Amino acid sequence: MIINGIEIAPGEEKVVDVNIARLPSHTTIDVSITIARSTEPGPVLLLMGGLHGDEINGSEIVRRMIEKNDHIPKVGTVICIPIINVYGFIYFSRYVPDGKDVNRSFPGNKNGSLASRMANFLTKEILPIIDYGIDFHTGGADRTNFPQVRCMMKDSKNVELAEAFHAPFTLDSKFRPNSLRQAANKLGKNILVYEGGESSRFDEYAIREGIRGARRMMRHLGMRDEADKAEYDNLVIKNSSWVRAKKSGVFLSAVKSGEKIKKNQLLGHINDPFGGFKNKVTSAVNGYVIGLNHNPIVHEGDALMHLGVIK
């Protein structure tokens, strides 16, 4: 296996630093990659976080797996990239300097913007040599996501991997245009997206379940002998809906992330900050709270929560 011109032989573990760009300050943007190979042939698994720089739960999941040697496989190879968007990680930003989203920049261009160059490196150097991957994310813009895996349910291999990961929720999710998952699919690779917690905040439950899910998937692939048994059923969500603010004001939620809710149940109130009104927010469906806005200041049309619909 060769990454960035460096050979990693069976039985070796190496850290490869890849220069992606250079800022006007002469600061280099280097991506650090840890590769662990078994002497026994087997699958190649990518564990990756920080595609959005402020989504630090994913970076922490991969970091802890390296720290605990969970990335060392019995067979095959594990490629760990804790932080792809190094610039965003340093500056607490989802994006890169020009405001572009790396996860909407695939397959990328080696002579393009910083986001496009990062995407191009993954497309040309990493995706061709892997078989499977887990792309760790969190909610954005003050929204938390209850631990969940997103996969294309019409792909039987995706479903198999999602069942093995066994997050609390599995969502049927179409490919986003120009995303990592779409680019990988075009190359015949299977990548799951794990969502847990919110940006710029550590969520220990989301981190723990991300690690446990990765271990379960590695066991399913024959890459490790033991894994944590899930303490819950894996619920498959094929449809979801957003509850949006009908008025601007201050939103106080009456439910928690992950909670099961019933149709017409009170979800919270939108209050006038000056005491002029108090409006109820109720659910139009039966389901679960899979995403919740933690910013109480809302404008008309803003997303309040994401509901996984059950019939």
N, C-alpha and C positions, 0 to 999 in steps of 0.2 A: 504494500500500500504506500502510495506517495502523495503527500499533501504539501503544497507550496514548495515542491522540490526536495522535500525531506522524506526519506524512506523510513517506514515503521515496519519492522519485521515481526513475524509471529512470535509471541511471547514477550514483546517489548511494550513499554509504556513511555510515551514521549509527550512533551508539551511543545507545540508548534505555534510561534507567533507570526501572524500574517499582517503585513502593512497594507491597509486599505486606502489611506489618504494622508495628506499633510495639511494642517491648518495654516492660515496666514501667520500665526505666532510661531511657526516651525514645529508645533506640537504634532507628533505622529499619532494617527489613529490605528492602533494595532489590535487585532482580534486574537485572543489566546484560546487555543484548542488543545484539549487533553485527549489523547488517543490511547486506549488500552486494548491490547490484542492477546488473545489466547493462542496457545500453540496448536489448539484444535480448531479446524475450520468450522464456520457456522455463520449465522446472520450478522449483518452490519447494522447497528442501531445508532441513530442520532438522538442525543438528548440536548435540547437547545432552549435557552432563555434569552430575554432581553432584546428580542426583535424590536419591541417598543421599549425605549430606554428607561422609562419610569415604571415599568411593570416588573418590580424587583422580586416579587414572590417566585417567579420562574427562575430568575438568576440564582436565588437562594436554594431552590430545590436542586439544581444541578450542582451548585457548590457543595452542598451537604453530601450529595451522593459521592462526589470526588473525595471529600474529607473522610467519609466512612468506608471508602473503598467499595462502595456499592456499584461502581462503574466497571469494576474488573470482572470480565465475563469468564464463565467456565468454558464456553466455546464461542467462537466468533470474535467480533470487535465492537467496542462501544466508543463513539466519538462524542465528546462533551464540549459544548460551546456555551458557557454560562452567560456571556454577554456578547450579542452581535452588535447592537447599536451602542458602542462605547461612548460616543459623543452624547447621546441622549441620557445615558446612565450618569455621566458626570454632571450634566446640567439639568437633571430632573425633568427631562422632556421626552415625550412620546416620539418626537421627530428628530430629524437631523437639521443642520444649520439653515438649509434653504426651505425648511418647513414641509419637506416631503416625508411620506410614510414608507418605510422600507418594505412593509408588507403589502404595498400596492405598487411595487416597483419591479416585480419579476417579469421576465427573466433577467432584466438588467442589461447594463452596457458597461464595458470596462473603461470607456472614455466618457461616461455620463456623469450625472450628479453623484454626490456621496451616497445617497440612498440607492441609486442605480448600480453603483460600483459594489456596494455590499451585496445586493441581490445577485449581481453577476458572479461574484466570487462563490456564493453558495450554489448557484446554478451550474457553474462550470467545474468547481473543485470538489464539492461535497455531495450534492444530490446524485451524481452518477455512480458513486461508490457505496451508497447505502442501500439497504433493503427496506428498512422501516425507520420511523422517527416519531418523537413526541416533541411538539412545539409548545412550550409552557407560556401561558399568558395570564393576565388579570383583567378585571373590568377597567374601564377608563373613565375619565371626567367625573370623578367622585362617585362612580357606581361600583358596587361590589358584586361579584358573581359567586354564587354558591358553587362549590367544586363540581365541575361538569366536564365531560368530554364531548367534543363536537366532531362528528364524522359524517361521511356520505353513506347513508343507510342502504342505498341501492348497490353498494359495493360490498360483497360478502366478506372480503378480507378485512375491510374497514370495520365491519360489524364484529367479526371475530376478535380483532385487536381491542376494540372498545369493551367487549364483554370481558376480555382478559384483564384489562386495566381496572374495570369495575369501579368507576367513580359513582358518587351518589346519583348523578343524572347523566344520561347520554342523549344528546340532542342531534336530531337529523339536520344537518347543516350543508347547504350547497356551497360550492367553491366561490370565494370572492374573486372578482377579476384581478389578475396580476398579483395574486397572493402566493406565498410559499407553497401552500397546500395544493393549489392548482398547478403550479410549475412542477411539483413533485409528481403529481398524478399523470401529467403528460409524459413523464419519463418512466412511468410504470412503477413508481414508488408509493408506499403507503405511509402517510403521516397523519397522526391524530393531533388535534389541538386540545390542550387542557386549559381550562379557565378556572381561576380560583382567587378570591380576594379582590382588592382594589389597588390602583396604582399608588406608588409612593408610600405604601403601608405594608408592614409584615403582617400576615394573617397566619398564625401558627397552625390552625386547623387545615387551611388550604395547602400550606407547605407540607404538612405531614401526609395528607391524603395524596398529594402529587407524588411524593417519594414512594409511598406504599403502592400506588397504582403503577408506577414505573417498575418497581420490583416484581409485581404480579405479571406485568407484561413480559419482563425478562424471563421469568420462570416459564411462562407459556411458550416462549421461543426457545426454551432449552438452554438459556444463557446463565441461569443460576438454579440452585437446588431448592432454596427456600424463599418464601415471601409471606407477607402479612395477610391474614384472612380478613376480608372486609367485614365490618360490623353492621352492615346495612344491605338492603336490596338495591340492585342497580335498576333505576327506573328509566325507561325509554320514553323520551318526549319527542313526538313527531310534529307537533304544532306548538307555536308559542305566540303570545301577543303582548304588546306594550300598553301599560296604563299611563295615560298622559294627563297633564294638568289642564283642566278646563278654565282655570283662572290663575292669574299670577298671585303669588303670596308666599307664605311660609308653610312648608309641608311637614306635618308630624305623622310619622308612620305608626300604625297600630299593629303591624305584623313584622316578623323577622325574616331574614334571608333563610331560605330552605324550608320555610313553614308551609304546610298544606292548608289550602284555603278553599272555601266553598263559594258558589255563585251567590251574589248579593251580599257577601260578607263585607263588613266594614274594613277597609284597608288603611284608613287614616283620614286626616283632615287637612284642607288647605285653609289657612287662616290669614285674614288681613293683618299685617304687622301693626296697624294702627287701631285694631279692635273693631273694625267695621263689619266683618262677616266671618262666618265659620262654615265652610262647605265640606260635606261628607264626600269621601272617595270610596266607591264600592267596586266589587269585582263583578265582571260580566260573565265569568267562566268559573268552572271548577279546575283546580290545578295546584301548582306549587310556585312559591316565590323563588325564581332562579337568578334574579338580579334585582338589586335595590339601590336607589339613589340616596346617598348619604349627605348630599348638599341640601339643606332645608330651604334655601332660597330658590324658588322656581318661577319660571315664566310660563305664560299660557302656551301649551303645546309641548312643554318639556317632558321627557320620560321620567316617570316616578318609580316604576318597577317593571320588571320583565317576568311574565307569568308563563310557565310551562303548562299547557292545556291538557287536561285529561277528560275523557268522555264519561 
